[in-house]
Amino acid sequence: MIDFTRAFDSAWERMMVILFRPFDLGKWCVIGLSAFLAGFLSGGNGYNGASFQNFNNFDRSSLNSGGAQAPSFEWHKFHDSITNALPGVQMGLIILLVVVGFFIGLAIALVIYWLGARGQFLFLDNVVRNRGAIAWPWVTYARQTNSLFFFYLVVLAIALVIFIPIIIVAVVMAIPLFQQDRWPYGGEIGGFLALALVYLVLALGLNFILFVFREFGVPLMFRNGLTARAAFGESMALLKEHPGSVIVFILLRIAIAIGVAILSVIACCFTCCLELLPYVGTVILLPALVYVRCFSLDCLAQFGPQYDVWTVDVSPPPPPG
């Protein structure tokens, strides 16, 4: 088993040395930038459709409310006249917007993945070598960055193949409910629950595998110059050989992540919500982020000298013939 107590203590000491002994604001900001970019592969974003939902509710209420309804009636009449005069235009416009939105979203996702792959190695270099550098690790780890980027593209493609059919089935099941303006009942509820359970199990499994790879495989790419495929195999081998240690490590990382989230809320209150700003929040929470990374690296190093990322400048053994 990993000696987690030693890892906790060692990570704290390393974080203090990196950020506070001595304190250097310029170095702090550079490491914060690398941590901000690295978060693109471990963070997430959400979508809030409240504005569209409110617009939809407003439209229905204006059509169905009592009193003066002339503006709503005229809009509805105008809408019907346009629809009758130009059949198929709305559907074509919707398809065009969906296609354009898909490619824009895909382009943004690719940029985020590429920057996140860069940030992973920038942050590792700055933490392991105790410095604030961008240019040197940006160039030095270009090969590993590209390998990690394409690995995540493959994972994204696999995720789309797995989850899109589930979503399509759910939409097909939901269309009659919207048409009949009713809630599901009986077997329909069971069908939706089954789909939700399958989706949840697959999503948790994929995130579990990616988490192990990100915490163990990416540092091995950094230390030993491995490709993403080889590092993925190494991280899965660790999971197979030391399942107890890896599972306990993941549980502790979840607990630490909850603690970081609480610190983020506290920092948001004390900084008048400045912590919510991109990059600024990363700089404010940098001690916690550096501590978490050091903790993961210290746990990984206990599996053996070939996994000790702190000895990154030691030449790795030659690959087998």
N, C-alpha and C positions, 0 to 999 in steps of 0.2 A: 504494500500500500504506500501511496505517497504520504510523506510527512507534511501534512497541510499546515501544522503549526509553524514549522520551519519556513514554509513558503510564505505564510502571512508575515512573519517577522522580517524575512529577507526582502520581500517586496516593499515593505514600509521603509526599510533602510535605503534601498536603491532609489525609491521615489524622492526621499529627502536629499540624497546626494545629487540627483539629476536636477532638481528644481530649486533647492534652497541652499546648497553648499557649493559655491555661493549662489545667491540669487542674481539672475541676469534677465532683465525684462525682454531684451531682444531675443535671446535664446528661448525664453518662455513662449513668445509669440510665434516663433518659427515652429517649435514643437507642436504648438496649438494648431497651426495650419496643417501640419502633417496628420495630426489626430482628426482634424475636421474632415480631411479628404478620406482618411481610412474609414470613417464612419459611413461613407456612402455604400460600403458593402455590408455593413452590419446594422445600419439603421433602416428606416422605412418612412413612408409617407401615406397619408390617407386622403380620402375624397369626401367632401361634405356637400351633398346635394340639397341642402336645406333651402337654398335660394330658388332652385327649380321647383322644389316641392311647394314652397310658399307661393310661387307664381301660379302653380297649378291649382292650389286651393283658392287663391284669389279669383281666378278665372271662373271656377265653379260657383263660388259664392256670389259673384257678381251676376251670373246667369240665373241663379236660382233664388236670389233674395227678393224680398218684396219691395214696394215703393217704385221710384223712378228707375226704369230699366232700359230707357232709350239708348244710352251709349253701348250697353252690353248687347242689345238686340242688333244695333247697327253694325257692330263689329262682327257678330256672328253671321249676319247677312252678307257682309262684305267677304268674309272668309268663305262662305258657301259659293258665292259668285266666282271668286278666284279659282276655287277647286273645280267647279264645273267647267270653267272656261279653259283651264290649263290642266287637264287630267295627267297625272303622273309626274308633274313638276315637283310636287312636294316630296314624293318618294325618291325621286332622283337626287334632289337636294340633300335629303337625309342620308342617302347612301354616300354621296360625295363627301359630306361632312364627316361621316363615320370613317371613311377611308383616309381622308386627310388627317383626322385626329389620331387614327391608329399609327400612321407613319410619323407624325410629330411626336407622339408618345414613345414610339420605338426609338427614334433618334435621341430623345432625351434620356431614355433608359440606357442606351449604348454609351453616351457621354458619361453618365453617372457611374456605370460599371467600370469604364476605363479609368476615370479619375479615382474611383475607389480602389482599384487594383494598384495604381500608382501610390496612393496614400498608405496602403498596407505596408509597403516596403520603406517608404519615407519614415513612417512612424517607428517601425522596427529599428531602422538604422539610427534614428535620433535617440531612442531609448537605450539600445544596446551599447552604442558608442558614446553616449552621454554628450550630445552636442545638438546644435540647431543647424541643420544643413538641408538644402533642397536640391541644388544642382548636382552634386556628386552622386547621391543615391538615385536621383532621377535617371542619370545616364547609366550608372553601373548595373542597376537591376532592371534594365529595359527588357531583357529576354524573359526573366521571370514574370515581369508585369504583363507582357503580351500573353504568356502562357496562362496566367491566372485569368486574364480577361476572356480569352477564348474558352477556358474551362467554364466560366460563369455563363457565357453564351450558350454552351451546350446544356448546362443545367436549366437555363431559362427555356430553351426549346423543349426539354423533357417535361418541365413543369406545364408548359402550354399544352403539350400532347396529353398529359394526364388530367389536367383540371378543366380544360375547355369542354370536353365531352360531358363532364359532370354538370357544368354550368348550363350547357345547352339542354340537357335533359330536364334540369330544374325549370328553365324558362318554358319549355314545351308543356310541362306539367302545370305551370302557373298561368298560362294563357287562358284556358277555360275559366279559371277563377276570376280573372279580370273581366272577361267577357260577361260572365254571369253576376259580377259584383257581389261575391260572397267569399267567406272564409273556407279553408279546406276542412274536411271532416272524414272520420273513419279511416279507410285505407289510404286516402290522400295524405293525411297527417303522417302515417307510418312511412309512406314513400319519401316525403320531404325529410323526415328524421333519419331515414336510412342514407339518403344522399348526403345530408349534413355530417353524419358519422363517418362515412367513407372519406369525404373531403377533409374532415378534421384529422383523421388518422394518417392519411397520406401527407397532409401539410406538416403535421408534427414530425413524421418520420423524415421527410426531406429536410426540414429545418434542423433536426437533430444531427443528421449526417453533415450538413453544411457547417454547423457550429463546431463539430469535432474537427473538421478539415480546417476551418478558419483559425481555431485556437492552436492546433498542433501541426497541420500540414503546411500552412503558409510560413510559419517560422522555420520549418525544415527546408522549404524552398529558399529562404533567406540565408540560412547557414550553409547548406550543402549544395546550393546551385541546382536543385532539382526542378524538373518541370512539374506542372500542376498535376498531371496524371500520376507521375511517380510519387509525389508528395501525398496525393490522395490515397494511394495504396499503402504508404507508410502509416498514415494516420488511422486507416481502417485496420491495419495490422496491430497497432497499439490498442485499439478498441477491442479487438478479438483476444489479444494476449492478456490485457489488464482491464477487463470489463468493470470490476468493482471500483478500481481507482478512477477510471474515466467517468463512471456514473456519479460517484461522490463529488468529483471535480465539477461536473456540470451542475449538480444541485447547489454547490457552494457558489458557483458563478451566477446562478439565478438569484441566490440570496444577496450576493454583492451587487448585482444589477438593480435589485429592489432598493438597496441602500443608496445607490447612486441616484436613482429616480427620486428618492426622498430628499437627498441633498439638492437635486435640481430644483425641486419645488421650494425648498427653503431659500436657495440662492435667488430664485425668481422673486420671492417676496422681499428680500433684502436689497435687491438691485433694481427695484421698480420695473420688473419684467424685462430688463436688459438681457437676462440670461436666455430669453426666448429668441434673440436675434441670432441668425446664422453666424458661425465662427466665434462671435462674442461669447456665446454660451459655452462653447468648447474651451475657450481660453480660461473662462472662470472656473470650469470644472476640471481643468487639466490635471491637478494633483490626483483626483480620483481616477481619471482615465489612465494616467501613467501607472498608478498603483495596480489597477486591474491587469494591465498588460504585463507588468513585472511579475505579478502573481501567476499568470498563465505560463510565462516563460520559466519561472522557478519550478513549477510543477512538472513541466515537460522535461527539464534538465535532470530530474530525479530518475527518469527511465534509463539513463545511461549516458556516457560521455558523447556519443554520436548525436544525442538530442540536446546537448547543452549549447544553447544559442549564445550564451555569454562568452563563449570561446569562438566567436564567429571568425576571428582573424587567424585561427589555427587552420592550416590547410586540410581540407577534407580528404579522406582516403580515396585512392584512384578507383574509378568505377570498374566493376568486373568485366573481363574481356568477353 
